[in-house]
Every structure is written in structure tokens, then in C-alpha cells.
Amino acid sequence: MAFLRVIKRTFVNNQYLILGVVLGIFISYYFTEPSSSSPSCKQNSVRLTDNILKKNNNLTSISDNDINKMHTISTKQLKTRRLPSVKKDSDKFVRPRYYSTELGIREKLFVGVLTSEDKINTQAIYINKTITHVVDKVKFFITVRNKMKSTFNLTGIVGFTDTRHKYRPFQVIKYIGDTFLQDYDYYFLMNDYNHLNVRKLKEIVEKISVSVDVYLGTIAEDSSFCSLDAGILLSNSVVQAMKANLDWCINNAVSDDNSENLGRCVHHSINLECQEEIQGQSVPSYKLKHFQLEKYLEKLTRRKDFNNAVTIYPILQARDFYLLNAYFSRQRLEKLKAEINTLSKNLNDSWPPGQKTGAKPATRFDLPPQLYFNMTHMFFPDDLTNIRKHTAADYKDIQKIVETIKNKVLHENNNFQYRRLVNGYRTFDLSRGMDYIMDIGFRDLSTGKEVIKRFEVCKPLGKVEFIPAPYVTESTRVTILLPIQETEIDFALDFMNNYHKAIMEHREKALLMLVFLYQYNSSSKGASDVFTSPKQLAVKLSNKYRNEEIKTIWVSIRLPNNEKPVTLEEHKVLNVALVDLALKKIGLETVTLVLDVHSDISVEFLNRVRMNTIANFQIFSPIPFRQYNPKVTQINTLEVNKNAGHFDRQNYKYVSFYGKDYISARKRAQHEIPIIRTDNDIVQIIHNKNSGNIFELFMKHSDNLHCMRATEKELKIKYYEETNNDEQENLFFGTKAQLAKLLLNNQDKMNFIF
């Protein structure tokens, strides 16, 4: 009884604790998911490697000469791996390595040849020489023994150490799925005794939609599967489905016929039987009944099924491969010539013959501008220029055209002598090329009079080619150099506030370096510092964002003593000096972008700077959009609009480059502008009349660098008065219509003044 009283007293004193424990057990029992890992789960499911023999699992020893030529795969690499856990996507978009990956662009055709170590230096060589220059990718799949008989004289070899014949197709599918699944639309598998008319195969796959499932070939005898002997065409979607079901395909590979095993796998994976035709396209084959091809070729060429065949088999001799390749190449050449002759009969409506006619404008406002020129000048080349001299390229182009016309006329009529270019008109059609109309005067030697003849000349656009460029990303840090003069403090504060909202709040990897240009007698200490306001704002922003990659820093430069205040407008060579001094502070490994206090930028602009500035390859000079005077346009917002401003093609001050590239070009230019190492060195160049154009410095002194120029709508320049540039000071008041309207509205005031 005493024991029960003790228990009762304990329960009463701890009843809430005991109740909490019981409740916790109850909740954990009913709300915890049962474990999914059970020893009995999927006991009957046999994984891919469980069905493969345990022998020959080690990689074959390969000589050093063959390492770079062959990719070897053991059966261990066919193991089905658990997919890695998917991490939560970050907020920041990560750009793929290539544009084609992001856009989902794939090459058209992959050819896989099943061969052997014995035939890699014979049959495979013959196939390689006849198709590799046409097809996108060719791979040769072999079985590698422990000791190779000879070295390989071929690249693109993939070796498997599993010697069982019936697993070869699945080893190939596994390799293709792991390596090339995102790169090609179609995959053609064949044996090493097939001759492939690869050009005809490419024409066929070009006509088949990539959205359909393709298992195309010749049906094997007494079967519903495609024959691997004749070649099999698989679409990307079918290969994906087969890769996902490789375990089942390996377990059910019960036949020694690869065609049957492969077909059974396709049927299980995507429920397809062999297609002999799809969307009107087929891959016909022809099986030879004899091996003396040269003797019977003449008879075979009269057979329609032979001429239409994409694959011909079996071919065992090198001469037969080359003979068939020569025959089908000649057959294709004759077909192309016939097509050219047919098309040539209908070219009378176009000029030049075969050239695309110019695009017809929808309205009269869409007419392409026709520029008038003579041998020395171009008239009204744009809305802001009345006349300008020909550039070197334009002048050379016109000379060449005139010379061509002169030679043509003198060849047809010896009585004419070239005198002069009377009129010239040039029109650029984006869909066609450059069209010229020229009136040229000739002296008729028989009469002595001048005869003016009109000629039309077309320079069609050439084929567009992609220029290979090194790989760059949008994660590179950009260092912005912002020169600030004592008269530009208000503009600088405005720039820094906009920069804070547009760049720093988005945590962009950008470092802003303010370059303060002190006059000789200006104070730089304490409250009397002329740049106190921008320095205080820089400290405030740096404290708010303590990450080094988005800090705001500054460097001070003391200008030399001079009769007048030293300014960037009057002494343009200072642009080079301030970059020399600033690079000592920021280093040479990052992208350096030179701006001014009137700039307005965005994250998109910085990304384009990162993509277009490539170390040891390219610098970038964006063409900015400059704002007209808002008092004239009555447009207060800074937007890209023809009534609000225009792209300033004469402006080269905005430029981005890598520090190493700048130093390399700067050393070559030091005979023109001495390198500035300290503030005291500036006095050496203060009276130098050099343009101070950094883009020009790269153009003249960097032989291996591309100098890229492009309009940039995200680099906007606010209106300011440019008083020291006689050529441009009147180009940013407004459009001609706006200025005319302004004059008309103030006619009374003008009459009173004058």
C-alpha cells in the first residue's frame, strides 16, 4: 500500500510532464512517414550491372599513343546511378555555357558505327574517309581486349570491355545518352560493312519533324523490327526513352540478333515498331548478292532500288567503298547541274540573275534611304550631317566599281574613253545588299562629244559566318572608372544615387571607383575639401554594402599648375593619364569600364559589357543614346525615342577593356604619350595635343585585339552643354522639326532682339 501511495503521489506531482510525453509519442507515431527503404522492396528487380557477367570488368591497358584517340568504357560505367538531389534554384539566373544550350539548338545527325578491333584500321578507315566530311559527328564503337593487336590510326573511337555481342547496342545507347543526348536530333546506327550515302541521309532527316518519334529503317525478314544490317535511324526522343529503360532492355536481351534486341527495347520503351516510312521519308537499303562489285556495277546502276538506296551492304573491300562513293557523288552532281539548268531558265525576272530581289517597302515611309555621292564626298549621309568626305573603305569601294564599269565598257566599245563620274546613288537593302546607280561620262572618240551612260551595280551580301570567340560569363566583376571634375559635383551625386538604385540594390558584382580631379590650388583636407559631398556619399554606400564586390571607392589626382584651370574638355590627353593612375589601384584582372558623370546605366548594360569584353581578344566601345535638350523637346523622361535624342556615333569616350590588354597597348604608345606613374608626371603631357581617345589607342597599338562598336540602348547620356566641341555642340538641342517649331513659336521675340 505504501508503494501505491508513492506512485500515486509521483503521478499527481508530475501529471503534466507525463501527459506531455504521452502526447508527443502519439503525435510522432501518427505524423511521421514510414521509411521507404525496405530490404524486401523490389527484390525481383535486377539492376543493369547485376545481369552482366563479372568477368572483363577492368579497363583494358592502352598504350600512350592511343589515349587521345579512344574513349574506353567498362561495364561498370553502365550501372544505373541514382540521380543527384535537385537543389533549390537560386534567384540569380545562371547563363549556360553556350547560346545553343539555352535556346535548345541541336545539330542534326550523329552516326555510330559498330565495328571491331580487327577492322578499325580497314573497314572503319574506309567509312571515315567517305562520310566524316559531311556528317556532324561520327563515332566508332569497338570491343577492347586485354591486349590490343595494333595501334589505332583513327580518332573518335569508343571502346567497351564487355565482350558479349548481344549487349553492344545497349552499350552504344548508354554512351550516346550520357554524352550526346543534348547535342543531336537524330542518331543513325550501322555496321562496319555498310556503305552510307550520307548526303542523301542528311536530306532525309532535314525533312522529318523533330517532334515525332522515329524508329526508321528496313524491316528484317520474318520480324517486325528494323534490321541493324541495313542501318537504323533513331530520333532523340526514342534514345531518351531507351536510356530510361536500359535495365529492362538488358534483362530481356535473350537473342543473339542485335536487331531483335534493339527493336524489343524500342517497343517496350516507346511502343514503336519498325517504320519503313514516316512523313513521306524512308531509309531504303540494298543488299548485294555478290562481292565482285566492279564487275556488276554497270548492271546495278540500271536498278532503281540500287540508285535510291541510302545504305548498301555488305561491302568488304576498300575499292568498293570508294567506287560507290564516287558513283553516288557523280549521281548527285548530275542532279544538281540539272536543277541549276532548270532554275536558270526562270531567272529573267531578277537582277543580277539568281540574286534575291529587293524587299518591297510597305509604305512610302519605309523606303530605304538613297545617298547621293561623287568621287570625293557623300551628301546628307544622315539626319545630322550635310556633307562628309568618303571614308577610306567607301572611297576604295567606289573606285573599284568605277574601274569595273570602265573595263566593261571599253571591252564592248573601243571608241569610248572614260572621263568622270557624273552622279552616284547608293542604297543598302538589308535583304539583298548594296545597290549602286552610277551616271558615268565617256568621250566618244569618233565625234569628240561626251556620252553619259547609266549603270546599275549590285554588291550582294555574302554568307554570314560566326566568329569563334573565347568563352565568357556574366559573373565577371566590372570596375567602373568615373572621372569627376570640380565643376561636376552635382552631376556626380546624381549619378551615384542612380547607380545605387540600378546596380547596388541588385547586388551586382561591380566596383565603382570615383576619380577626383583636383586643381592645383584646391583644398583636399577636412571641411574645405571640394569633393566632401561625393566622398561622404561613397562612404555611406560602402558601409551599407560591405561586400567587396559592390563597394564604392575613390582615388584623388592632383592636376598640375596652369594659367587656366585644367579640364578634360581642353586637355583630352588626361583621359589616358587617369586610367594609368587608376589601374594601379584596381589591378589588371577585371573588366574596366570608363564612363562619365552624365551616364545612366542598368544591369543589362553591365551584362553586355561583360559578354563583349574578352581578355586578350576584344574590347568594347558602346555607342550611347544621348538626350536632346528637354527644354526644346518638352520630354523630361530619359527614354530611347527619336524625338528625345539619338545615338552619338562620334562618341568614343565610353569603353571597356581588361587591364592587361590596356597595359600592353599603353607600352607601345608611350613614345606618343609617356606613361603616367604619379600625379607629378601629368605635367609632361598636359600640353600634348593627342586626342586622349582610349578606343583609338587600342586601334593603333593592339594588333591582336578586336575593337567592337555597337549601339547600346541601355547606356543613356543625359543632356549637358558641350561647349568645347565645335563639331558637336549644336547636335543635341533637338530635332530639326523641334528647332523649327521653337523658332516659329518665338518669332516675335526674335524680331524684337534683331
Buried (B, 14 or more C-beta within 10 A) or exposed (E): EEEEEEEEEEEEEEEEEEEEEEEEEEEEEEEEEEEEEEEEEEEEEEBBBEEBEEEBEEBBEBEEEBEEBBBBBBBEBBEBEEEEEEEEEEEEEEBEEEEEEEEEEBBBBBBBBBBBBEBBBEBBBBBBEBBBEBBBBBBBBBBBBEEBEEEBEBEBBBBBBBBBEBBBBBBBBBBBBEBBBEBBBBBBBBBBBBBBBBBBBBEBBEEBEEEEBBBBBBBBEEBEBBBBBBBBBBBBBBBBBBBEBBBBBBBBBEEEBBBBBBBBBBBBBBEBEBBEEBEEBBBBBBEBEEEEBEEEBEEBEEEEEBBEBBBBBBBBBEEBBBBBBEBBEEBBEEEEEEEEEEEEEEEEEEEEEEBEEBEEEEEEEEEBEEBBBBEEEBEBBEEBEEEEEBEEEBBEBBEEBBEEBBEEBBEEEEEBBBEBBBBBBBBBBEEBBBBBBBBBBBBEEEEEEEBEEEBEBBBEBEEEEEEEEEEBEBEBBBBBBBBBBBEBBEBBBBBBEBBBEBBBEEEBBBBBBBBBBBBEEBEBEEEEBBBBBBBEBBEEBBEEBEEEEBBBBBBBBBBBEBEEBBBBEEBBBBBBBBBBBBBEEBEBEBBBBBBBBBBBBBBEBBBBBBBBBBBEBBBBBBBBBBBBBBEBBEBEEBEBBEBBBBBBEEBBBBBBBBBBBBEBBBEEBEEBBBBBEEBEBBBBBBEBEBBBBBBBBBBEBBEEBBBBBEEBBBBBBBBBEBEEEEEBEEBBBBBEEBBEBBEEEEEEEEEEEE
